Amino acid sequence: MVSTHVPRLVIAAPASGSGKTTVATGLMRAFADAGLAVSPHKVGPDYIDPGYHALATGRPGRNLDAYMCGPERVAPLFLHGAAGCDVAVVEGVMGLYDGAAGQGELASTAHVAKLLRAPVVLVVDASSQSRSVAALVHGFASWDPEVRVAGVILNKVGSDRHETLLREALEESGVAVLGAVRRARTVATPSRHLGLIPVAERRAEALESVAAQADRIREGCDLKALLALAHSAPPLAEEPWAPSPDPRSSNAGGAGYAPVIAVAGGPAFTFSYAEHTELLRAAGAEVVTFDPLHDEALPDRTSGIVIGGGFPEMYAAELSANEPLRTAVAELARSGAPIAAECAGLLYLARTLDGKPMCGVLDADARMSERLTLGYRDAVAIADNPLAAAGTRVRGHEFHRTVIEPAAGATPAWGFTHPRRQVEGFVQDGVHASYLHTHWAGVPGTASRLVARARR
């Protein structure tokens, strides 16, 4: 087995809101501006931060999720994404040791850091403390001996005097201070009900924000020391993951003609994993992106559709106004062609969304809700469908502030087995529509099954 050396850092924090995204994105851009090829990664299922990472580096932002893809795939997926890069920066999720609820370290930043054997840089919100920072850092650095907390970046530092007090306190901790970033409002990234506003909705402003974040990192952090720390990570012995068709799927590998799979994009549908498109192409599909806000027809020769997550609730009027495309989607659904819809896609296929007409493929109505539904789910496929055979077990996540009524069709998409038992989603003809997000790298055969159905 050949070992692969990829210089890498994990950017973590004691808690959400400490500044991980600002530091990680700024560091990615600062490294890229220095002429390095930077591979961006995000721990967990989040779709929005990787968009900013991609903007900072010019490469696809990729997720590393030990719950949805399995711990055994974390290093292979990392190596796949980091191929040909000079350095990789991995942004953590929540607090360093926060994982899947009730399941110990599983899917936490610490878990992923151990799987990658990567040094951790802890971003600490120092705005309301001085000497206590040493106790905080000592606790995080000593909690798990297998997690190498090798550096600290002090965030939201108020003054030169404040920085001096923090640095003096940390001298006894044994953890190097690699940066001190001052408070600044100019780089704030706007957010709403599901987190940051995606890059696709504010590209010009996002570019300015990422550039400003990089300026702050260059001003306050020791880039040479951070890069040297990244180079201290040992080689990885795992084989890189590769997008390949499932040999069990009929017509896998692209036999015959390449069916066109239309993938929804644009500002309303921004949630997707880069590996999904790679798997569709490996299975023999021609992948074409379309924007349901503006395109009045599906791409030529469309034989299947993938509609991922996003914010259709913010664009319900515009989506509804595009009646020609809604009609085209409904007609394709009636033909039996495979349509895979997750969360936002589920809402788009409904009869209405907040009272606005949608595609009408599903006999259901959706609306905004004050309640946030968020968390990992274990599920089993209720019936054969374009994505999975009946009985297939998957792990996914939900992330939405909407509800759909009814919650399930005559043939549900999934039966949840954890954390609560219920049925959810819709399977009818070639349609599979559900709130559940899945990562197809963790469910081998998904893309091949969809492409085979489209080819038929």
DRENDO-1510 file (C-alpha; in Angstrom, 1 decimal, always signed):
<recs>
REC; n; res; u; v; w
REC; 1; MET; +0.0; +0.0; +0.0 .
REC; 2; VAL; +1.4; +3.4; -1.0 .
REC; 3; SER; +1.3; +6.1; +1.6 .
REC; 4; THR; +0.2; +9.6; +0.6 .
REC; 5; HIS; +1.4; +12.8; +2.3 .
REC; 6; VAL; -1.0; +15.6; +2.2 .
REC; 7; PRO; -0.2; +18.6; +4.4 .
REC; 8; ARG; -3.3; +19.3; +6.4 .
REC; 9; LEU; -4.9; +21.2; +9.2 .
REC; 10; VAL; -8.2; +20.9; +11.0 .
REC; 11; ILE; -9.7; +24.2; +12.2 .
REC; 12; ALA; -11.8; +23.6; +15.3 .
REC; 13; ALA; -13.3; +25.5; +18.2 .
REC; 14; PRO; -14.7; +25.0; +21.7 .
REC; 15; ALA; -18.2; +25.9; +20.4 .
REC; 16; SER; -20.3; +27.1; +17.5 .
REC; 17; GLY; -20.0; +30.9; +16.9 .
REC; 18; SER; -16.3; +31.0; +17.8 .
REC; 19; GLY; -15.3; +32.0; +14.3 .
REC; 20; LYS; -14.3; +28.7; +12.6 .
REC; 21; THR; -15.8; +29.6; +9.2 .
REC; 22; THR; -14.2; +33.0; +9.2 .
REC; 23; VAL; -10.8; +31.7; +10.1 .
REC; 24; ALA; -10.9; +28.6; +7.9 .
REC; 25; THR; -12.2; +30.4; +4.8 .
REC; 26; GLY; -9.7; +33.3; +5.3 .
REC; 27; LEU; -6.9; +30.8; +5.8 .
REC; 28; MET; -7.9; +28.9; +2.6 .
REC; 29; ARG; -7.9; +32.1; +0.6 .
REC; 30; ALA; -4.6; +33.4; +2.2 .
REC; 31; PHE; -2.9; +30.1; +1.2 .
REC; 32; ALA; -4.4; +30.3; -2.3 .
REC; 33; ASP; -3.3; +33.9; -2.7 .
REC; 34; ALA; +0.3; +32.7; -1.8 .
REC; 35; GLY; +0.2; +30.5; -4.8 .
REC; 36; LEU; -0.7; +27.2; -3.1 .
REC; 37; ALA; -3.3; +24.7; -4.4 .
REC; 38; VAL; -5.7; +24.4; -1.5 .
REC; 39; SER; -8.1; +21.6; -0.9 .
REC; 40; PRO; -11.1; +22.7; +1.2 .
REC; 41; HIS; -13.1; +20.4; +3.4 .
REC; 42; LYS; -16.0; +20.6; +5.9 .
REC; 43; VAL; -16.7; +18.2; +8.7 .
REC; 44; GLY; -20.4; +17.1; +8.8 .
REC; 45; PRO; -23.3; +17.5; +6.4 .
REC; 46; ASP; -23.4; +21.3; +6.0 .
REC; 47; TYR; -23.8; +22.5; +2.4 .
REC; 48; ILE; -23.3; +26.2; +2.9 .
REC; 49; ASP; -19.8; +26.6; +4.2 .
REC; 50; PRO; -18.3; +24.5; +1.4 .
REC; 51; GLY; -19.7; +27.1; -1.1 .
REC; 52; TYR; -17.5; +29.8; +0.6 .
REC; 53; HIS; -14.6; +27.4; +0.7 .
REC; 54; ALA; -14.9; +26.8; -3.1 .
REC; 55; LEU; -15.0; +30.6; -3.6 .
REC; 56; ALA; -11.8; +30.9; -1.5 .
REC; 57; THR; -9.9; +28.2; -3.3 .
REC; 58; GLY; -11.3; +27.7; -6.7 .
REC; 59; ARG; -11.8; +24.0; -6.0 .
REC; 60; PRO; -15.0; +22.1; -4.9 .
REC; 61; GLY; -15.8; +22.3; -1.2 .
REC; 62; ARG; -16.1; +18.7; +0.0 .
REC; 63; ASN; -17.7; +17.3; +3.1 .
REC; 64; LEU; -16.3; +14.7; +5.5 .
REC; 65; ASP; -19.1; +13.0; +7.4 .
REC; 66; ALA; -18.3; +10.0; +9.4 .
REC; 67; TYR; -22.0; +9.4; +10.2 .
REC; 68; MET; -23.4; +9.4; +6.7 .
REC; 69; CYS; -20.4; +8.0; +4.8 .
REC; 70; GLY; -18.9; +5.8; +7.6 .
REC; 71; PRO; -15.6; +6.4; +9.4 .
REC; 72; GLU; -13.9; +4.0; +7.0 .
REC; 73; ARG; -14.6; +6.4; +4.0 .
REC; 74; VAL; -13.4; +9.7; +5.7 .
REC; 75; ALA; -9.7; +9.4; +4.8 .
REC; 76; PRO; -10.4; +8.0; +1.3 .
REC; 77; LEU; -12.8; +10.8; +0.5 .
REC; 78; PHE; -10.3; +13.3; +1.9 .
REC; 79; LEU; -7.6; +11.9; -0.4 .
REC; 80; HIS; -9.8; +12.0; -3.4 .
REC; 81; GLY; -10.6; +15.7; -2.8 .
REC; 82; ALA; -7.1; +16.7; -2.0 .
REC; 83; ALA; -5.4; +15.0; -5.0 .
REC; 84; GLY; -2.8; +17.3; -6.5 .
REC; 85; CYS; -3.0; +19.9; -3.8 .
REC; 86; ASP; -0.3; +21.6; -1.7 .
REC; 87; VAL; -2.3; +21.8; +1.5 .
REC; 88; ALA; -5.7; +20.9; +2.8 .
REC; 89; VAL; -7.8; +22.9; +5.3 .
REC; 90; VAL; -10.6; +21.1; +7.1 .
REC; 91; GLU; -13.2; +23.2; +8.9 .
REC; 92; GLY; -14.8; +21.5; +11.8 .
REC; 93; VAL; -18.4; +21.5; +13.0 .
REC; 94; MET; -19.8; +22.8; +16.3 .
REC; 95; GLY; -17.5; +22.3; +19.2 .
REC; 96; LEU; -14.4; +20.1; +18.8 .
REC; 97; TYR; -15.9; +17.1; +20.6 .
REC; 98; ASP; -19.5; +17.5; +19.6 .
REC; 99; GLY; -20.7; +14.5; +17.5 .
REC; 100; ALA; -23.9; +12.7; +16.6 .
REC; 101; ALA; -26.3; +13.0; +19.5 .
REC; 102; GLY; -26.0; +10.2; +22.0 .
REC; 103; GLN; -23.3; +8.4; +20.0 .
REC; 104; GLY; -20.1; +9.6; +21.6 .
REC; 105; GLU; -17.4; +11.0; +19.3 .
REC; 106; LEU; -19.0; +9.7; +16.1 .
REC; 107; ALA; -18.9; +12.4; +13.4 .
REC; 108; SER; -17.3; +15.0; +15.6 .
REC; 109; THR; -14.5; +17.2; +14.5 .
REC; 110; ALA; -12.2; +15.3; +16.9 .
REC; 111; HIS; -13.3; +12.0; +15.4 .
REC; 112; VAL; -12.5; +13.2; +11.9 .
REC; 113; ALA; -9.2; +14.7; +13.0 .
REC; 114; LYS; -8.2; +11.3; +14.4 .
REC; 115; LEU; -9.2; +9.5; +11.2 .
REC; 116; LEU; -7.1; +12.0; +9.2 .
REC; 117; ARG; -4.3; +12.0; +11.8 .
REC; 118; ALA; -4.3; +15.8; +11.4 .
REC; 119; PRO; -3.1; +18.5; +13.7 .
REC; 120; VAL; -5.9; +20.7; +15.2 .
REC; 121; VAL; -5.9; +24.5; +15.4 .
REC; 122; LEU; -8.4; +25.7; +18.0 .
REC; 123; VAL; -10.1; +29.0; +17.3 .
REC; 124; VAL; -11.1; +30.6; +20.6 .
REC; 125; ASP; -13.5; +33.5; +21.0 .
REC; 126; ALA; -11.4; +35.5; +23.4 .
REC; 127; SER; -13.7; +38.5; +23.5 .
REC; 128; SER; -14.8; +38.0; +27.2 .
REC; 129; GLN; -11.8; +36.5; +28.8 .
REC; 130; SER; -8.1; +36.9; +29.5 .
REC; 131; ARG; -6.2; +34.4; +31.8 .
REC; 132; SER; -9.1; +31.9; +31.7 .
REC; 133; VAL; -8.2; +31.2; +28.1 .
REC; 134; ALA; -5.3; +29.0; +29.3 .
REC; 135; ALA; -7.7; +26.8; +31.3 .
REC; 136; LEU; -10.0; +26.4; +28.4 .
REC; 137; VAL; -7.3; +25.5; +25.9 .
REC; 138; HIS; -5.6; +23.1; +28.4 .
REC; 139; GLY; -8.9; +21.3; +28.9 .
REC; 140; PHE; -9.5; +20.8; +25.2 .
REC; 141; ALA; -5.9; +19.8; +24.5 .
REC; 142; SER; -5.8; +17.2; +27.3 .
REC; 143; TRP; -9.3; +15.8; +27.0 .
REC; 144; ASP; -8.4; +13.1; +24.4 .
REC; 145; PRO; -4.7; +12.3; +24.0 .
REC; 146; GLU; -5.3; +11.0; +20.5 .
REC; 147; VAL; -6.4; +14.5; +19.3 .
REC; 148; ARG; -3.4; +16.7; +18.7 .
REC; 149; VAL; -4.4; +20.3; +19.5 .
REC; 150; ALA; -1.2; +21.9; +18.2 .
REC; 151; GLY; -2.1; +25.5; +18.0 .
REC; 152; VAL; -4.5; +28.3; +19.0 .
REC; 153; ILE; -5.9; +31.2; +17.0 .
REC; 154; LEU; -7.3; +33.9; +19.3 .
REC; 155; ASN; -10.4; +35.5; +17.7 .
REC; 156; LYS; -12.2; +38.7; +18.5 .
REC; 157; VAL; -9.2; +40.2; +20.3 .
REC; 158; GLY; -10.1; +43.7; +21.6 .
REC; 159; SER; -6.7; +45.5; +21.8 .
REC; 160; ASP; -2.9; +45.1; +22.0 .
REC; 161; ARG; -3.2; +44.9; +25.8 .
REC; 162; HIS; -5.8; +42.2; +25.6 .
REC; 163; GLU; -3.6; +40.2; +23.2 .
REC; 164; THR; -0.7; +40.5; +25.5 .
REC; 165; LEU; -2.7; +39.1; +28.4 .
REC; 166; LEU; -4.0; +36.2; +26.4 .
REC; 167; ARG; -0.5; +35.3; +25.1 .
REC; 168; GLU; +1.0; +35.5; +28.5 .
REC; 169; ALA; -1.7; +33.2; +29.9 .
REC; 170; LEU; -1.2; +30.6; +27.1 .
REC; 171; GLU; +2.6; +30.4; +27.6 .
REC; 172; GLU; +2.1; +27.8; +30.3 .
REC; 173; SER; -0.4; +25.7; +28.3 .
REC; 174; GLY; +2.1; +24.2; +26.0 .
REC; 175; VAL; -0.1; +25.1; +23.0 .
REC; 176; ALA; +1.4; +27.6; +20.5 .
REC; 177; VAL; -0.5; +30.8; +19.7 .
REC; 178; LEU; -0.5; +30.9; +15.9 .
REC; 179; GLY; -2.6; +34.0; +15.5 .
REC; 180; ALA; -4.6; +36.8; +17.1 .
REC; 181; VAL; -7.5; +38.2; +15.0 .
REC; 182; ARG; -9.1; +41.5; +16.0 .
REC; 183; ARG; -12.8; +42.2; +16.2 .
REC; 184; ALA; -14.2; +43.4; +12.9 .
REC; 185; ARG; -17.7; +43.9; +11.6 .
REC; 186; THR; -16.7; +44.4; +8.0 .
REC; 187; VAL; -16.3; +40.7; +7.3 .
REC; 188; ALA; -19.6; +39.5; +8.7 .
REC; 189; THR; -21.4; +37.1; +6.5 .
REC; 190; PRO; -25.2; +37.5; +6.6 .
REC; 191; SER; -27.4; +34.6; +7.7 .
REC; 192; ARG; -31.0; +33.6; +8.0 .
REC; 193; HIS; -33.1; +30.7; +9.2 .
REC; 194; LEU; -30.8; +27.8; +8.1 .
REC; 195; GLY; -27.4; +29.6; +8.6 .
REC; 196; LEU; -25.3; +31.6; +6.2 .
REC; 197; ILE; -26.8; +32.9; +3.0 .
REC; 198; PRO; -25.3; +30.7; +0.2 .
REC; 199; VAL; -22.7; +32.0; -2.2 .
REC; 200; ALA; -25.0; +31.6; -5.2 .
REC; 201; GLU; -27.3; +34.2; -3.7 .
REC; 202; ARG; -24.7; +36.9; -3.1 .
REC; 203; ARG; -21.6; +36.1; -5.2 .
REC; 204; ALA; -20.2; +39.6; -5.6 .
REC; 205; GLU; -20.6; +40.4; -1.9 .
REC; 206; ALA; -19.3; +36.9; -0.9 .
REC; 207; LEU; -16.1; +37.5; -2.9 .
REC; 208; GLU; -15.5; +40.7; -1.0 .
REC; 209; SER; -16.2; +39.0; +2.3 .
REC; 210; VAL; -13.8; +36.1; +1.5 .
REC; 211; ALA; -11.1; +38.6; +0.5 .
REC; 212; ALA; -11.6; +40.6; +3.7 .
REC; 213; GLN; -11.4; +37.4; +5.7 .
REC; 214; ALA; -8.1; +36.5; +4.1 .
REC; 215; ASP; -6.7; +40.0; +4.8 .
REC; 216; ARG; -7.5; +39.5; +8.5 .
REC; 217; ILE; -5.8; +36.2; +8.6 .
REC; 218; ARG; -2.7; +37.5; +6.9 .
REC; 219; GLU; -2.6; +40.4; +9.3 .
REC; 220; GLY; -3.2; +38.4; +12.5 .
REC; 221; CYS; -1.8; +34.9; +11.9 .
REC; 222; ASP; +1.6; +33.3; +11.3 .
REC; 223; LEU; +1.0; +31.7; +7.9 .
REC; 224; LYS; +4.5; +30.1; +7.8 .
REC; 225; ALA; +3.9; +28.4; +11.2 .
REC; 226; LEU; +0.5; +27.2; +10.1 .
REC; 227; LEU; +1.8; +25.8; +6.9 .
REC; 228; ALA; +4.7; +24.1; +8.8 .
REC; 229; LEU; +2.2; +22.6; +11.2 .
REC; 230; ALA; +0.2; +21.3; +8.2 .
REC; 231; HIS; +3.4; +19.6; +6.9 .
REC; 232; SER; +3.9; +17.9; +10.2 .
REC; 233; ALA; +0.9; +15.6; +9.5 .
REC; 234; PRO; +2.0; +12.1; +8.8 .
REC; 235; PRO; +1.3; +10.2; +5.5 .
REC; 236; LEU; -2.0; +8.5; +5.1 .
REC; 237; ALA; -2.0; +4.8; +4.1 .
REC; 238; GLU; -5.6; +4.6; +2.8 .
REC; 239; GLU; -6.5; +4.4; -0.8 .
REC; 240; PRO; -8.3; +7.4; -2.3 .
REC; 241; TRP; -12.0; +7.1; -2.9 .
REC; 242; ALA; -12.9; +6.9; -6.6 .
REC; 243; PRO; -16.3; +7.6; -8.2 .
REC; 244; SER; -17.1; +4.3; -9.8 .
REC; 245; PRO; -20.3; +2.6; -10.9 .
REC; 246; ASP; -21.8; -0.2; -8.8 .
REC; 247; PRO; -21.1; -3.5; -10.8 .
REC; 248; ARG; -24.3; -4.9; -9.4 .
REC; 249; SER; -26.3; -2.3; -11.3 .
REC; 250; SER; -27.5; -3.2; -14.7 .
REC; 251; ASN; -25.9; -1.2; -17.5 .
REC; 252; ALA; -23.4; +0.3; -15.0 .
REC; 253; GLY; -20.3; +1.9; -16.5 .
REC; 254; GLY; -22.1; +3.7; -19.3 .
REC; 255; ALA; -23.0; +0.9; -21.6 .
REC; 256; GLY; -25.2; +2.2; -24.4 .
REC; 257; TYR; -26.1; +5.8; -24.8 .
REC; 258; ALA; -25.4; +8.4; -22.0 .
REC; 259; PRO; -28.8; +9.5; -20.6 .
REC; 260; VAL; -29.0; +13.2; -19.7 .
REC; 261; ILE; -29.5; +13.7; -15.9 .
REC; 262; ALA; -30.7; +17.3; -15.3 .
REC; 263; VAL; -29.4; +18.6; -11.9 .
REC; 264; ALA; -31.2; +21.6; -10.4 .
REC; 265; GLY; -29.0; +24.6; -9.5 .
REC; 266; GLY; -29.2; +28.3; -9.2 .
REC; 267; PRO; -29.9; +30.4; -6.1 .
REC; 268; ALA; -32.9; +28.3; -5.0 .
REC; 269; PHE; -31.2; +24.9; -5.1 .
REC; 270; THR; -27.6; +25.2; -3.8 .
REC; 271; PHE; -27.3; +22.1; -1.6 .
REC; 272; SER; -25.4; +19.4; -3.3 .
REC; 273; TYR; -22.3; +17.2; -2.7 .
REC; 274; ALA; -19.6; +17.3; -5.4 .
REC; 275; GLU; -19.4; +13.5; -5.3 .
REC; 276; HIS; -23.0; +13.1; -6.5 .
REC; 277; THR; -22.2; +14.6; -9.9 .
REC; 278; GLU; -19.0; +12.6; -10.1 .
REC; 279; LEU; -20.9; +9.3; -9.4 .
REC; 280; LEU; -23.5; +10.1; -12.0 .
REC; 281; ARG; -20.9; +10.7; -14.7 .
REC; 282; ALA; -19.0; +7.5; -13.6 .
REC; 283; ALA; -22.3; +5.6; -14.0 .
REC; 284; GLY; -22.5; +6.8; -17.6 .
REC; 285; ALA; -24.7; +9.9; -17.4 .
REC; 286; GLU; -24.3; +13.2; -19.1 .
REC; 287; VAL; -25.0; +15.7; -16.3 .
REC; 288; VAL; -26.5; +19.1; -17.2 .
REC; 289; THR; -27.3; +21.8; -14.7 .
REC; 290; PHE; -30.5; +23.8; -15.0 .
REC; 291; ASP; -31.9; +26.7; -13.0 .
REC; 292; PRO; -35.6; +26.4; -12.1 .
REC; 293; LEU; -35.8; +30.1; -11.5 .
REC; 294; HIS; -35.0; +31.1; -15.0 .
REC; 295; ASP; -34.9; +28.1; -17.4 .
REC; 296; GLU; -38.3; +27.6; -19.1 .
REC; 297; ALA; -37.4; +24.1; -20.4 .
REC; 298; LEU; -35.4; +21.1; -19.2 .
REC; 299; PRO; -32.1; +20.4; -20.9 .
REC; 300; ASP; -32.4; +18.6; -24.3 .
REC; 301; ARG; -32.9; +14.8; -24.0 .
REC; 302; THR; -33.5; +14.9; -20.2 .
REC; 303; SER; -34.1; +11.3; -19.0 .
REC; 304; GLY; -33.9; +12.0; -15.2 .
REC; 305; ILE; -33.8; +14.8; -12.7 .
REC; 306; VAL; -32.0; +15.4; -9.4 .
REC; 307; ILE; -33.3; +18.2; -7.3 .
REC; 308; GLY; -31.3; +18.7; -4.1 .
REC; 309; GLY; -31.7; +21.0; -1.2 .
REC; 310; GLY; -31.7; +24.8; -0.9 .
REC; 311; PHE; -34.1; +27.6; -0.2 .
REC; 312; PRO; -37.2; +27.4; -2.5 .
REC; 313; GLU; -39.2; +29.0; +0.3 .
REC; 314; MET; -37.3; +32.2; -0.4 .
REC; 315; TYR; -38.1; +32.1; -4.1 .
REC; 316; ALA; -41.6; +30.5; -4.1 .
REC; 317; ALA; -43.1; +33.3; -6.2 .
REC; 318; GLU; -40.4; +33.2; -8.8 .
REC; 319; LEU; -40.5; +29.4; -9.0 .
REC; 320; SER; -44.3; +29.4; -9.3 .
REC; 321; ALA; -44.1; +32.1; -12.0 .
REC; 322; ASN; -42.0; +29.8; -14.2 .
REC; 323; GLU; -45.0; +27.7; -15.3 .
REC; 324; PRO; -43.4; +26.3; -18.5 .
REC; 325; LEU; -40.7; +24.5; -16.4 .
REC; 326; ARG; -43.1; +23.4; -13.8 .
REC; 327; THR; -45.2; +21.8; -16.5 .
REC; 328; ALA; -42.1; +20.2; -18.1 .
REC; 329; VAL; -41.1; +18.6; -14.8 .
REC; 330; ALA; -44.7; +17.3; -14.2 .
REC; 331; GLU; -44.8; +15.8; -17.7 .
REC; 332; LEU; -41.4; +14.0; -17.2 .
REC; 333; ALA; -42.7; +12.7; -13.9 .
REC; 334; ARG; -45.8; +11.3; -15.6 .
REC; 335; SER; -43.6; +9.5; -18.1 .
REC; 336; GLY; -42.0; +7.4; -15.3 .
REC; 337; ALA; -38.5; +8.9; -15.7 .
REC; 338; PRO; -36.5; +8.9; -12.4 .
REC; 339; ILE; -36.7; +12.0; -10.3 .
REC; 340; ALA; -34.7; +12.2; -7.1 .
REC; 341; ALA; -35.8; +15.1; -4.9 .
REC; 342; GLU; -34.3; +16.0; -1.5 .
REC; 343; CYS; -35.8; +18.6; +0.9 .
REC; 344; ALA; -36.0; +21.6; -1.4 .
REC; 345; GLY; -36.7; +19.3; -4.2 .
REC; 346; LEU; -39.6; +17.7; -2.2 .
REC; 347; LEU; -41.2; +21.2; -1.8 .
REC; 348; TYR; -40.8; +22.0; -5.5 .
REC; 349; LEU; -42.6; +18.8; -6.5 .
REC; 350; ALA; -45.5; +19.5; -4.1 .
REC; 351; ARG; -48.8; +21.0; -5.2 .
REC; 352; THR; -48.1; +24.3; -3.4 .
REC; 353; LEU; -45.5; +26.0; -1.3 .
REC; 354; ASP; -46.8; +28.7; +1.0 .
REC; 355; GLY; -49.9; +28.8; -1.2 .
REC; 356; LYS; -47.9; +29.3; -4.5 .
REC; 357; PRO; -48.4; +26.6; -7.2 .
REC; 358; MET; -45.5; +24.3; -7.6 .
REC; 359; CYS; -45.0; +21.3; -10.0 .
REC; 360; GLY; -48.0; +19.4; -8.6 .
REC; 361; VAL; -46.2; +16.0; -9.0 .
REC; 362; LEU; -47.1; +15.2; -5.3 .
REC; 363; ASP; -50.6; +15.4; -3.8 .
REC; 364; ALA; -49.2; +17.4; -0.9 .
REC; 365; ASP; -48.8; +21.0; +0.2 .
REC; 366; ALA; -45.8; +22.6; +1.9 .
REC; 367; ARG; -45.3; +25.7; +4.0 .
REC; 368; MET; -42.8; +27.5; +6.2 .
REC; 369; SER; -42.7; +26.6; +9.9 .
REC; 370; GLU; -41.3; +28.2; +13.0 .
REC; 371; ARG; -39.9; +24.8; +14.1 .
REC; 372; LEU; -36.4; +23.8; +13.0 .
REC; 373; THR; -36.0; +20.1; +12.1 .
REC; 374; LEU; -32.4; +19.2; +12.4 .
REC; 375; GLY; -30.4; +16.0; +13.0 .
REC; 376; TYR; -29.0; +12.7; +11.7 .
REC; 377; ARG; -31.4; +10.0; +10.8 .
REC; 378; ASP; -31.2; +6.2; +10.3 .
REC; 379; ALA; -33.7; +5.0; +7.6 .
REC; 380; VAL; -34.7; +2.1; +5.6 .
REC; 381; ALA; -36.2; +2.2; +2.1 .
REC; 382; ILE; -39.9; +1.1; +2.2 .
REC; 383; ALA; -40.2; +0.0; -1.4 .
REC; 384; ASP; -38.1; -0.3; -4.6 .
REC; 385; ASN; -37.4; +3.1; -6.0 .
REC; 386; PRO; -35.0; +4.9; -8.4 .
REC; 387; LEU; -32.4; +5.3; -5.6 .
REC; 388; ALA; -32.5; +2.1; -3.6 .
REC; 389; ALA; -34.0; -1.3; -3.4 .
REC; 390; ALA; -36.6; -2.1; -0.7 .
REC; 391; GLY; -34.9; -2.8; +2.6 .
REC; 392; THR; -31.8; -0.7; +1.9 .
REC; 393; ARG; -30.5; +1.0; +5.0 .
REC; 394; VAL; -29.1; +4.5; +4.9 .
REC; 395; ARG; -27.9; +7.2; +7.2 .
REC; 396; GLY; -28.8; +10.8; +6.4 .
REC; 397; HIS; -29.8; +14.1; +7.9 .
REC; 398; GLU; -32.7; +16.5; +8.0 .
REC; 399; PHE; -32.3; +20.3; +8.0 .
REC; 400; HIS; -35.4; +22.4; +7.3 .
REC; 401; ARG; -38.0; +24.9; +8.7 .
REC; 402; THR; -40.8; +23.7; +6.5 .
REC; 403; VAL; -43.5; +21.1; +6.8 .
REC; 404; ILE; -45.3; +19.1; +4.1 .
REC; 405; GLU; -48.8; +17.7; +4.5 .
REC; 406; PRO; -49.3; +14.8; +4.4 .
REC; 407; ALA; -45.8; +13.9; +5.5 .
REC; 408; ALA; -45.8; +10.6; +3.5 .
REC; 409; GLY; -47.5; +9.3; +0.4 .
REC; 410; ALA; -49.3; +6.0; -0.1 .
REC; 411; THR; -45.9; +4.5; -0.6 .
REC; 412; PRO; -43.4; +6.3; +1.7 .
REC; 413; ALA; -39.8; +6.9; +0.8 .
REC; 414; TRP; -38.3; +5.9; +4.1 .
REC; 415; GLY; -39.1; +4.4; +7.4 .
REC; 416; PHE; -37.0; +6.1; +10.1 .
REC; 417; THR; -35.5; +3.8; +12.7 .
REC; 418; HIS; -33.5; +6.5; +14.6 .
REC; 419; PRO; -34.0; +8.7; +16.5 .
REC; 420; ARG; -37.8; +8.3; +16.1 .
REC; 421; ARG; -39.9; +5.7; +14.3 .
REC; 422; GLN; -42.0; +7.2; +11.5 .
REC; 423; VAL; -42.5; +7.0; +7.7 .
REC; 424; GLU; -41.7; +9.9; +5.5 .
REC; 425; GLY; -41.5; +11.0; +1.9 .
REC; 426; PHE; -43.1; +9.8; -1.4 .
REC; 427; VAL; -42.4; +7.1; -3.9 .
REC; 428; GLN; -44.6; +7.1; -7.0 .
REC; 429; ASP; -43.8; +5.9; -10.5 .
REC; 430; GLY; -40.2; +7.1; -11.0 .
REC; 431; VAL; -40.3; +9.8; -8.3 .
REC; 432; HIS; -38.4; +9.6; -5.0 .
REC; 433; ALA; -39.1; +12.7; -2.8 .
REC; 434; SER; -38.1; +13.1; +0.8 .
REC; 435; TYR; -36.8; +15.5; +3.4 .
REC; 436; LEU; -33.8; +13.2; +4.0 .
REC; 437; HIS; -30.5; +14.3; +2.7 .
REC; 438; THR; -28.1; +11.4; +1.9 .
REC; 439; HIS; -24.5; +11.3; +0.7 .
REC; 440; TRP; -24.3; +8.9; -2.2 .
REC; 441; ALA; -20.6; +8.0; -1.4 .
REC; 442; GLY; -22.0; +6.3; +1.7 .
REC; 443; VAL; -24.8; +4.5; -0.2 .
REC; 444; PRO; -23.0; +2.6; -3.0 .
REC; 445; GLY; -25.1; +2.0; -6.1 .
REC; 446; THR; -27.4; +5.0; -5.8 .
REC; 447; ALA; -26.1; +6.8; -8.8 .
REC; 448; SER; -25.8; +3.7; -10.9 .
REC; 449; ARG; -29.4; +2.7; -10.1 .
REC; 450; LEU; -30.7; +6.2; -11.0 .
REC; 451; VAL; -28.8; +6.2; -14.3 .
REC; 452; ALA; -29.9; +2.7; -15.2 .
REC; 453; ARG; -33.5; +3.7; -14.7 .
REC; 454; ALA; -33.0; +6.8; -16.9 .
REC; 455; ARG; -31.4; +4.7; -19.6 .
REC; 456; ARG; -34.4; +2.4; -19.7 .
</recs>
